[in-house]
Amino acid sequence: MIQVVVMNGGKPLFGGEDLLELPGAKWVDVLQPTEEEMKRLGDRYGLHKLAIEDCLHVDQRPKLEEYPNHQFIVLQGFTASTKNVCDLTLHEHHFFLGPDWLISVHELPFDGIEMVRQRVRNEPQATMERGVDFMLYLLADALVDHNFPVLDTFNDELEDLESAVFENPQPTQLQRIFEMKRALVSLRRVLSPQRDVLGFLSRRGIPNIQERAALYFRDVYDHLVRLYEQIDAGRDLVGNVMDGYLSMMANRTSEISKQLTIIATVFLPLSFITGFFGQNFDILSKREFFWVMLVSVFGLPIALLFWFKRNRWI
């Protein structure tokens, strides 16, 4: 589906493919692109065939490529389920930036696109008339900023998980730790190369990027640096939670081993006493030996427990 925003005589127009030929700066947004739609856009704006092929095949690496009359930019971001922060949805957006046109291509609906579109409706003078490179900044900023709530929720859950581990470690917590570790790896794999892309866009001298727009891309680059720092902090916290879980489980195992050892130590002399006094000797049949055995059976365990308590072994 193609939706076009055209600045024509200072008035924003929203519509479909019939607006592609109107003069003025254009932002063309393509949701779930088809080969026919991309071929038409390629013929109209002179898009490179390799870039069009990348748009039709998702799972591209964040990158910036320059072609004779446009730049091809791939940016990615994440959104998470409200119930499970590890259930991440990858949003891959492709952008074609020309002198007076911008084409955005994506497979999944994205709230940031609608936010930018609403801003164009409310503030047409402050958006489209500042250039299509500024529109690219708004879209990139929305894509990057949607990662902050994901990481904030992620860190909050990690802190709660750390407290739960030290209170009562459970096997299900270990599984959750590994899930969160894999999610952090996915975030880092995407956002790490994306810093380089925004770094290039924030430099001066990039075709179709005005000097004033480069300052805005520098702000998006700073946001990515903050995200990367949060990811590193999250990785350290995951490692701490893992170490805490293993330490608590080792302490629990040690405590169980100590208790079993105490029980075995208490019953060891009892086994000796019952075995000794259970022998078939005439001397053991006397009444005095009966009382000695009875006192030993009850007195020795109590003495051992008192000794363990005095040495703080229990």
C-alpha positions as CSV (number, residue, x, y, z in Angstrom):
1,M,0.0,0.0,0.0
2,I,1.4,3.4,-1.1
3,Q,0.6,6.6,0.8
4,V,2.0,9.9,-0.3
5,V,2.5,13.2,1.4
6,V,3.0,16.1,-1.0
7,M,4.0,19.7,-0.3
8,N,2.4,21.6,-3.2
9,G,2.0,25.3,-2.8
10,G,2.5,25.1,1.0
11,K,-0.5,22.7,1.4
12,P,0.0,19.1,2.5
13,L,-1.9,16.5,0.5
14,F,-2.4,12.9,1.6
15,G,-3.4,10.2,-0.8
16,G,-2.5,7.2,-2.9
17,E,-0.6,6.5,-6.1
18,D,-2.4,9.2,-8.1
19,L,-0.5,11.9,-6.2
20,L,2.9,10.6,-7.3
21,E,3.2,12.9,-10.3
22,L,2.3,16.1,-8.4
23,P,5.1,18.6,-8.1
24,G,6.7,19.5,-4.8
25,A,8.7,17.7,-2.0
26,K,7.2,14.2,-1.5
27,W,7.3,11.6,1.2
28,V,6.1,8.3,-0.2
29,D,5.4,5.6,2.5
30,V,5.0,2.0,1.3
31,L,3.6,-0.6,3.6
32,Q,4.1,-4.3,2.6
33,P,5.7,-3.5,-0.7
34,T,5.0,-5.6,-3.8
35,E,7.3,-6.1,-6.7
36,E,5.0,-4.2,-9.0
37,E,4.8,-1.2,-6.6
38,M,8.6,-1.0,-6.2
39,K,9.1,-1.3,-10.0
40,R,6.8,1.6,-10.5
41,L,8.6,3.7,-7.9
42,G,11.9,2.6,-9.3
43,D,10.9,3.8,-12.8
44,R,9.5,7.1,-11.5
45,Y,12.5,8.1,-9.3
46,G,15.4,6.1,-10.8
47,L,15.9,3.8,-7.9
48,H,18.8,1.3,-8.2
49,K,17.8,-2.3,-8.8
50,L,20.0,-3.6,-6.0
51,A,18.3,-1.3,-3.5
52,I,14.9,-2.4,-4.8
53,E,15.9,-6.0,-4.4
54,D,16.9,-5.3,-0.8
55,C,13.5,-3.8,0.0
56,L,11.7,-6.9,-1.2
57,H,13.9,-9.1,1.0
58,V,13.9,-8.2,4.7
59,D,16.6,-9.0,7.3
60,Q,19.1,-6.5,5.9
61,R,21.9,-5.1,8.0
62,P,21.6,-1.4,9.0
63,K,23.6,0.4,6.3
64,L,24.0,3.5,4.2
65,E,24.6,3.2,0.4
66,E,25.1,6.0,-2.1
67,Y,23.7,5.8,-5.6
68,P,24.0,8.4,-8.4
69,N,20.8,10.2,-7.6
70,H,19.8,9.0,-4.1
71,Q,20.9,7.4,-0.9
72,F,19.6,4.0,0.3
73,I,19.4,3.7,4.1
74,V,18.4,0.7,6.2
75,L,17.4,1.3,9.8
76,Q,15.9,-1.1,12.4
77,G,14.1,-0.9,15.7
78,F,12.2,-3.1,18.2
79,T,8.9,-3.1,19.9
80,A,8.0,-5.6,22.6
81,S,4.9,-7.3,23.7
82,T,3.2,-5.8,26.8
83,K,3.2,-9.2,28.6
84,N,6.6,-10.5,27.6
85,V,9.5,-8.0,27.1
86,C,11.6,-10.7,25.5
87,D,9.0,-11.2,22.8
88,L,10.6,-8.6,20.5
89,T,9.3,-7.6,17.1
90,L,11.9,-6.3,14.6
91,H,10.9,-3.3,12.5
92,E,13.1,-3.0,9.4
93,H,12.7,0.3,7.5
94,H,14.2,1.1,4.1
95,F,14.6,4.7,3.0
96,F,15.4,6.2,-0.4
97,L,16.5,9.8,0.0
98,G,16.6,12.0,-3.1
99,P,16.9,15.8,-3.7
100,D,13.2,16.5,-3.0
101,W,11.6,13.2,-2.3
102,L,11.8,10.5,0.4
103,I,10.5,7.0,0.1
104,S,10.1,4.8,3.2
105,V,9.4,1.1,2.8
106,H,8.5,-1.3,5.6
107,E,6.7,-4.6,6.1
108,L,5.0,-4.0,9.5
109,P,2.8,-1.2,10.7
110,F,4.7,1.1,13.0
111,D,3.3,3.6,15.5
112,G,6.2,6.0,14.8
113,I,5.1,6.4,11.2
114,E,1.6,7.5,12.3
115,M,3.1,9.9,14.8
116,V,5.2,11.6,12.2
117,R,2.3,11.7,9.8
118,Q,0.2,13.3,12.5
119,R,2.9,15.9,13.1
120,V,2.9,16.7,9.4
121,R,-0.9,17.3,9.6
122,N,-0.6,19.5,12.7
123,E,2.7,21.4,11.8
124,P,3.1,21.4,8.0
125,Q,5.3,24.5,8.0
126,A,7.7,23.0,10.5
127,T,8.1,19.6,8.8
128,M,7.8,19.1,5.1
129,E,8.9,22.6,4.1
130,R,12.1,22.1,6.0
131,G,13.1,19.4,3.5
132,V,12.8,15.7,3.0
133,D,16.1,15.2,5.0
134,F,14.3,16.6,8.0
135,M,11.5,14.1,7.4
136,L,14.1,11.3,7.3
137,Y,15.3,12.6,10.7
138,L,11.8,12.5,12.2
139,L,11.3,8.9,11.0
140,A,14.8,7.8,12.2
141,D,14.2,9.5,15.6
142,A,10.8,7.8,16.0
143,L,12.4,4.4,15.1
144,V,15.2,4.8,17.6
145,D,13.2,6.3,20.4
146,H,10.8,3.3,20.4
147,N,13.6,1.2,21.8
148,F,13.8,3.2,25.1
149,P,10.6,1.8,26.6
150,V,11.7,-1.7,25.7
151,L,15.0,-1.3,27.5
152,D,13.4,0.5,30.5
153,T,11.0,-2.4,30.9
154,F,13.8,-4.8,30.4
155,N,15.9,-3.3,33.2
156,D,13.0,-3.1,35.6
157,E,12.3,-6.8,35.1
158,L,16.0,-7.6,35.6
159,E,16.0,-5.8,38.9
160,D,12.9,-7.6,40.1
161,L,14.4,-10.9,38.9
162,E,17.6,-10.2,40.8
163,S,15.6,-9.6,44.0
164,A,13.6,-12.8,43.5
165,V,16.7,-14.9,42.9
166,F,18.2,-13.8,46.3
167,E,14.9,-14.4,48.1
168,N,14.0,-17.8,46.6
169,P,15.9,-19.2,43.6
170,Q,13.8,-21.3,41.2
171,P,14.7,-23.3,38.0
172,T,12.2,-21.2,36.0
173,Q,14.3,-18.1,36.9
174,L,17.3,-19.6,35.1
175,Q,15.3,-20.1,32.0
176,R,14.1,-16.5,32.1
177,I,17.7,-15.3,32.5
178,F,18.7,-17.0,29.3
179,E,15.7,-15.6,27.5
180,M,16.6,-12.1,28.5
181,K,20.3,-12.7,27.6
182,R,19.2,-13.8,24.1
183,A,17.0,-10.7,23.7
184,L,19.9,-8.4,24.7
185,V,22.1,-10.1,22.1
186,S,19.5,-9.3,19.4
187,L,19.2,-5.7,20.5
188,R,23.0,-5.3,20.5
189,R,23.3,-7.0,17.1
190,V,20.9,-4.5,15.5
191,L,21.8,-1.2,17.3
192,S,25.6,-1.6,17.1
193,P,25.9,-1.2,13.3
194,Q,23.1,1.4,13.3
195,R,25.3,3.8,15.2
196,D,27.7,3.9,12.3
197,V,24.8,4.7,9.9
198,L,23.6,7.6,12.0
199,G,27.3,8.7,12.4
200,F,27.6,9.0,8.7
201,L,24.3,10.9,8.4
202,S,25.4,13.4,11.0
203,R,28.6,14.3,9.1
204,R,28.7,17.3,6.8
205,G,29.0,16.9,3.1
206,I,26.6,13.9,2.6
207,P,24.6,14.4,-0.6
208,N,20.9,15.3,0.0
209,I,21.6,16.0,3.7
210,Q,21.6,19.7,4.5
211,E,24.1,21.0,7.1
212,R,21.3,22.0,9.5
213,A,19.7,18.5,9.2
214,A,23.0,16.9,10.1
215,L,22.7,18.5,13.5
216,Y,19.4,16.6,14.1
217,F,20.9,13.3,13.0
218,R,23.7,13.9,15.6
219,D,20.9,14.0,18.2
220,V,19.6,10.6,17.0
221,Y,23.2,9.3,17.1
222,D,23.4,10.4,20.8
223,H,20.2,8.5,21.5
224,L,21.7,5.4,20.0
225,V,24.8,5.8,22.2
226,R,22.6,6.0,25.2
227,L,20.7,2.8,24.1
228,Y,24.0,1.0,23.6
229,E,25.1,2.0,27.1
230,Q,21.8,0.7,28.5
231,I,22.4,-2.6,26.7
232,D,25.9,-2.9,28.2
233,A,24.5,-2.2,31.6
234,G,21.7,-4.8,31.0
235,R,24.3,-7.4,30.0
236,D,26.3,-6.7,33.2
237,L,23.1,-7.0,35.2
238,V,22.2,-10.3,33.5
239,G,25.6,-11.6,34.4
240,N,25.1,-10.5,38.0
241,V,21.7,-12.2,38.2
242,M,23.2,-15.4,36.7
243,D,26.1,-15.4,39.2
244,G,23.7,-14.7,42.0
245,Y,21.4,-17.6,41.0
246,L,24.3,-20.0,40.7
247,S,25.7,-18.8,44.1
248,M,22.3,-19.2,45.8
249,M,21.9,-22.7,44.3
250,A,25.4,-23.7,45.4
251,N,24.7,-22.4,48.9
252,R,21.4,-24.3,49.0
253,T,23.2,-27.5,47.9
254,S,25.9,-26.9,50.5
255,E,23.2,-26.4,53.2
256,I,21.5,-29.6,52.2
257,S,24.8,-31.5,52.2
258,K,25.5,-30.2,55.7
259,Q,22.2,-31.2,57.1
260,L,22.5,-34.7,55.6
261,T,26.0,-35.0,57.1
262,I,24.7,-34.0,60.5
263,I,21.9,-36.6,60.3
264,A,24.4,-39.3,59.2
265,T,26.8,-38.3,62.1
266,V,24.0,-38.6,64.6
267,F,22.9,-42.0,63.4
268,L,26.4,-43.4,63.0
269,P,27.0,-44.0,66.8
270,L,23.4,-45.2,67.1
271,S,24.1,-47.9,64.5
272,F,27.2,-48.9,66.5
273,I,25.4,-49.0,69.8
274,T,22.5,-51.1,68.5
275,G,24.9,-53.4,66.7
276,F,27.1,-53.9,69.8
277,F,24.3,-54.5,72.3
278,G,22.5,-56.7,69.9
279,Q,25.2,-59.4,70.1
280,N,24.2,-62.8,71.4
281,F,26.5,-62.7,74.6
282,D,25.4,-63.8,78.0
283,I,27.0,-60.8,79.5
284,L,24.9,-58.5,77.5
285,S,21.7,-60.0,78.8
286,K,22.3,-58.5,82.2
287,R,20.0,-55.7,83.4
288,E,22.9,-53.2,83.8
289,F,23.8,-53.4,80.1
290,F,20.2,-52.7,79.2
291,W,20.2,-49.4,81.0
292,V,23.6,-48.5,79.6
293,M,22.3,-49.1,76.1
294,L,19.1,-47.1,76.8
295,V,21.1,-44.1,78.1
296,S,23.5,-44.3,75.2
297,V,20.7,-44.4,72.6
298,F,19.1,-41.2,73.9
299,G,22.1,-39.4,75.5
300,L,24.6,-39.6,72.7
301,P,22.5,-38.0,70.0
302,I,21.5,-35.2,72.4
303,A,25.1,-34.6,73.2
304,L,26.1,-34.6,69.6
305,L,23.4,-32.1,68.7
306,F,24.4,-29.8,71.6
307,W,28.0,-30.0,70.4
308,F,27.0,-29.1,66.8
309,K,24.9,-26.2,68.1
310,R,27.8,-24.9,70.3
311,N,30.1,-24.9,67.2
312,R,27.4,-23.2,65.1
313,W,27.3,-26.0,62.6
314,I,23.5,-26.0,62.8
